[in-house]
């Protein structure tokens, strides 16, 4: 059994999700202590507990410690997932429901399903566009095409929008298994166009129009050609947000009561501008790094590490922002696998990641 300290590095839920994925894939048991020790509310939250239950269902695992707020978990995986039809609802993890992020549950189950013995259809219910997690549009427009470069074969569909705190969102995932993942080199691209969606549910139509108009004006000033679609949707609760994407990078901002629509758009465009300038968001445009343009955004760099580690061959990417998330995930993958991960660059600066994959496959 692999013993893992959940307080290491970034000390958040990524340590749990990566460990769950690799346990189901490799068949190795693990014991995780100090779960989310660096968070304001340590231990398993509803989306984490749902991830544990979901992966356990896929590989018929025996689990101890699978309870809300638990800070210790033991996970004994059974046979390799065989595919099938599944429904996982974050709201089932706590009385009164939850808007916990379904995209974080997807992070835990995706890789075991892609290496399963058969195809799967998965329905995920909960939050689809909530703080501190990838929104659905990031998964669909940024992560999925990038993962496909490594051989991942899956589709996602948004059935219902779910914002915090009401939740009630739903996404459908269809996976088709692959024998192994292949290495990929992620090279920078010079963006010319920006795609996006400015959306609200149960709010006036002028709000998405204002977000889209403001973002489009700012992006044109940067020399880009934007296509941002305002959408007024129906959902369980009120919510607003803007979601922008380029090849291999995505940026978003969520609205809240009292925050003008223009400022929501400003926040997303500011992150996009930092990526194009190859600098860390929040730092002035006068101090870009001395590196060539970055290939992927900071969040994608983190999410690509696991399939790159499993892949056959050597993968490489550059990013405008080496986060503690990425450094922690790299250290954890070295615990799980006999993998070489070289990171050139320092925390909170642009960097390059090279991964010599272990060639895991069936």
SULMOCOR-V217734 format. One record per residue. N is the residue number from 0. RES is the residue in one letter. SS is DSSP state (~ for helix, > for strand, _ for the rest). PHI is phi in whole degrees, -180 to 180 (* if undefined). PSI is psi in whole degrees, 0 to 359 (NA if undefined). Layout:
# SULMOCOR-V217734
N;RES;SS;PHI;PSI, N;RES;SS;PHI;PSI
This chain:
# SULMOCOR-V217734
0;X;_;*;132, 1;X;>;-83;129, 2;X;>;-100;125, 3;X;>;-126;134, 4;X;>;-93;111, 5;X;_;-71;352, 6;X;_;-90;357, 7;X;_;-67;145, 8;X;_;55;238, 9;X;_;-68;333, 10;X;_;64;33, 11;X;_;-117;202, 12;X;~;-72;343, 13;X;~;-62;326, 14;X;~;-60;318, 15;X;~;-67;312, 16;X;~;-64;316, 17;X;~;-63;318, 18;X;~;-66;319, 19;X;~;-61;314, 20;X;~;-59;312, 21;X;~;-73;330, 22;X;~;-64;315, 23;X;~;-66;326, 24;X;~;-78;315, 25;X;~;-92;341, 26;X;_;81;10, 27;X;_;-94;135, 28;X;_;-79;157, 29;X;>;-146;156, 30;X;>;-121;121, 31;X;>;-110;124, 32;X;>;-115;162, 33;X;_;55;46, 34;X;_;-63;126, 35;X;_;51;43, 36;X;_;-65;336, 37;X;_;-93;12, 38;X;_;-102;158, 39;X;_;-60;321, 40;X;_;-116;90, 41;X;_;-64;168, 42;X;_;86;184, 43;X;_;-75;125, 44;X;_;-95;173, 45;X;~;-54;318, 46;X;~;-69;329, 47;X;~;-72;317, 48;X;~;-63;321, 49;X;~;-63;321, 50;X;~;-62;318, 51;X;~;-61;310, 52;X;~;-62;322, 53;X;~;-66;310, 54;X;~;-66;322, 55;X;~;-61;321, 56;X;~;-64;318, 57;X;~;-62;321, 58;X;~;-116;17, 59;X;_;51;49, 60;X;_;-82;154, 61;X;>;-95;130, 62;X;>;-133;139, 63;X;>;-124;144, 64;X;_;91;9, 65;X;_;-83;81, 66;X;_;-150;153, 67;X;_;-55;136, 68;X;_;74;0, 69;X;_;-63;137, 70;X;_;-108;3, 71;X;_;-137;137, 72;X;>;-140;136, 73;X;>;-117;133, 74;X;>;-133;116, 75;X;>;-114;100, 76;X;_;-71;150, 77;X;_;-98;221, 78;X;_;-69;160, 79;X;_;-58;139, 80;X;_;-53;143, 81;X;_;-110;3, 82;X;_;87;174, 83;X;>;142;193, 84;X;>;-111;131, 85;X;>;-138;152, 86;X;>;-133;127, 87;X;>;-128;123, 88;X;>;-118;117, 89;X;~;-61;330, 90;X;~;-64;339, 91;X;~;-72;347, 92;X;~;-83;349, 93;X;_;-154;147, 94;X;_;-62;134, 95;X;_;91;357, 96;X;_;83;179, 97;X;_;-158;150, 98;X;_;-101;23, 99;X;_;-54;148, 100;X;>;-72;122, 101;X;~;-71;336, 102;X;~;-69;333, 103;X;~;-75;326, 104;X;~;-63;319, 105;X;~;-60;322, 106;X;~;-58;325, 107;X;~;-77;324, 108;X;~;-96;341, 109;X;~;-61;310, 110;X;~;-70;319, 111;X;~;-61;323, 112;X;~;-69;325, 113;X;~;-72;339, 114;X;_;-106;18, 115;X;_;-78;178, 116;X;_;-87;354, 117;X;_;-161;170, 118;X;_;-71;162, 119;X;>;-139;151, 120;X;>;-121;122, 121;X;>;-125;131, 122;X;>;-107;126, 123;X;>;-117;128, 124;X;>;-123;138, 125;X;>;152;226, 126;X;>;-92;129, 127;X;_;-105;338, 128;X;>;-142;84, 129;X;_;-133;160, 130;X;_;-62;153, 131;X;_;62;33, 132;X;_;-159;157, 133;X;_;-66;129, 134;X;_;-71;161, 135;X;~;-50;316, 136;X;~;-65;333, 137;X;~;-66;315, 138;X;~;-61;313, 139;X;~;-71;319, 140;X;~;-101;340, 141;X;~;-117;302, 142;X;~;-67;313, 143;X;~;-59;312, 144;X;~;-63;325, 145;X;~;-69;317, 146;X;~;-63;327, 147;X;~;-63;331, 148;X;~;-61;334, 149;X;_;-94;0, 150;X;_;106;356, 151;X;_;-65;136, 152;X;_;-128;98, 153;X;>;-156;160, 154;X;>;-126;152, 155;X;>;-131;146, 156;X;>;-137;136, 157;X;>;-93;116, 158;X;>;-94;329, 159;X;>;-156;142, 160;X;>;-79;139, 161;X;_;-136;110, 162;X;>;-102;166, 163;X;_;-83;138, 164;X;_;-101;1, 165;X;_;-75;327, 166;X;>;68;217, 167;X;_;82;9, 168;X;>;-82;164, 169;X;>;-150;134, 170;X;>;-130;148, 171;X;>;-108;137, 172;X;>;-126;130, 173;X;>;-119;121, 174;X;>;-114;143, 175;X;_;-121;123, 176;X;_;-68;151, 177;X;_;-124;152, 178;X;_;-70;331, 179;X;>;-167;170, 180;X;_;-101;149, 181;X;>;-111;151, 182;X;_;-67;156, 183;X;_;-148;146, 184;X;>;-104;119, 185;X;_;-95;108, 186;X;_;-99;151, 187;X;_;-65;148, 188;X;_;-124;146, 189;X;_;-89;106, 190;X;_;-69;141, 191;X;_;-119;330, 192;X;>;-122;155, 193;X;>;-130;129, 194;X;>;-102;157, 195;X;>;-174;168, 196;X;>;-136;131, 197;X;>;-113;117, 198;X;>;-132;151, 199;X;>;-140;156, 200;X;>;-125;139, 201;X;_;57;34, 202;X;_;-137;163, 203;X;_;-63;151, 204;X;~;-67;337, 205;X;~;-68;339, 206;X;~;-70;308, 207;X;~;-64;327, 208;X;~;-63;318, 209;X;~;-67;318, 210;X;~;-62;314, 211;X;~;-65;317, 212;X;~;-64;316, 213;X;~;-64;313, 214;X;~;-63;317, 215;X;~;-62;318, 216;X;~;-62;315, 217;X;~;-65;319, 218;X;~;-69;324, 219;X;~;-65;323, 220;X;~;-63;336, 221;X;_;-87;1, 222;X;_;86;16, 223;X;_;-103;159, 224;X;>;-107;103, 225;X;>;-90;146, 226;X;>;-131;98, 227;X;>;-120;121, 228;X;>;-98;120, 229;X;>;-77;136, 230;X;>;-135;136, 231;X;>;-115;112, 232;X;>;-114;173, 233;X;_;-106;145, 234;X;>;-159;177, 235;X;_;-67;326, 236;X;_;-137;176, 237;X;_;-79;145, 238;X;>;-168;160, 239;X;>;-152;148, 240;X;>;-174;163, 241;X;>;-127;140, 242;X;>;-134;118, 243;X;>;-118;146, 244;X;>;-148;148, 245;X;>;-122;172, 246;X;_;-58;123, 247;X;_;70;21, 248;X;>;-161;143, 249;X;>;-144;152, 250;X;>;-146;141, 251;X;>;-151;163, 252;X;>;-150;141, 253;X;>;-105;144, 254;X;_;-83;165, 255;X;_;-154;164, 256;X;_;-59;129, 257;X;_;91;351, 258;X;_;-98;118, 259;X;_;-62;148, 260;X;~;-59;323, 261;X;~;-61;322, 262;X;~;-71;330, 263;X;~;-63;313, 264;X;~;-63;318, 265;X;~;-57;318, 266;X;~;-65;317, 267;X;~;-67;318, 268;X;~;-66;324, 269;X;~;-62;319, 270;X;~;-67;320, 271;X;~;-63;318, 272;X;~;-63;320, 273;X;~;-63;321, 274;X;~;-63;313, 275;X;~;-62;323, 276;X;_;-81;358, 277;X;_;55;54, 278;X;_;-139;165, 279;X;_;-76;135, 280;X;_;-55;138, 281;X;_;96;346, 282;X;_;-96;149, 283;X;_;-63;149, 284;X;~;-67;346, 285;X;~;-78;354, 286;X;~;-127;57, 287;X;_;-69;157, 288;X;_;-69;161, 289;X;_;-83;17, 290;X;_;-98;163, 291;X;_;-66;169, 292;X;_;-55;147, 293;X;_;-76;151, 294;X;_;-86;320, 295;X;>;-136;157, 296;X;_;-77;171, 297;X;~;-63;323, 298;X;~;-72;321, 299;X;~;-68;324, 300;X;~;-57;318, 301;X;~;-66;314, 302;X;~;-73;337, 303;X;~;-79;343, 304;X;~;-60;316, 305;X;~;-65;307, 306;X;~;-65;328, 307;X;~;-64;323, 308;X;~;-68;327, 309;X;~;-82;342, 310;X;_;-72;163, 311;X;>;-89;119, 312;X;_;106;188, 313;X;>;-107;126, 314;X;>;-110;157, 315;X;>;-151;146, 316;X;>;-148;161, 317;X;>;-124;151, 318;X;>;-140;156, 319;X;_;-81;352, 320;X;_;-155;103, 321;X;_;-78;112, 322;X;_;-98;164, 323;X;~;-63;329, 324;X;~;-55;309, 325;X;~;-65;315, 326;X;~;-64;321, 327;X;~;-67;317, 328;X;~;-64;321, 329;X;~;-63;316, 330;X;~;-64;321, 331;X;~;-67;319, 332;X;~;-62;327, 333;X;~;-68;332, 334;X;~;-69;321, 335;X;~;-82;323, 336;X;_;-128;156, 337;X;_;-84;67, 338;X;_;-117;146, 339;X;>;-103;118, 340;X;>;-122;116, 341;X;>;-107;125, 342;X;>;-117;117, 343;X;>;-104;113, 344;X;_;134;168, 345;X;_;-113;160, 346;X;_;-52;137, 347;X;_;64;29, 348;X;_;-137;165, 349;X;_;-61;151, 350;X;>;-160;173, 351;X;>;-124;138, 352;X;>;-123;127, 353;X;>;-121;128, 354;X;>;-126;122, 355;X;>;-95;100, 356;X;_;-68;159, 357;X;_;-88;352, 358;X;_;69;39, 359;X;_;-71;137, 360;X;>;-171;181, 361;X;_;-121;NA
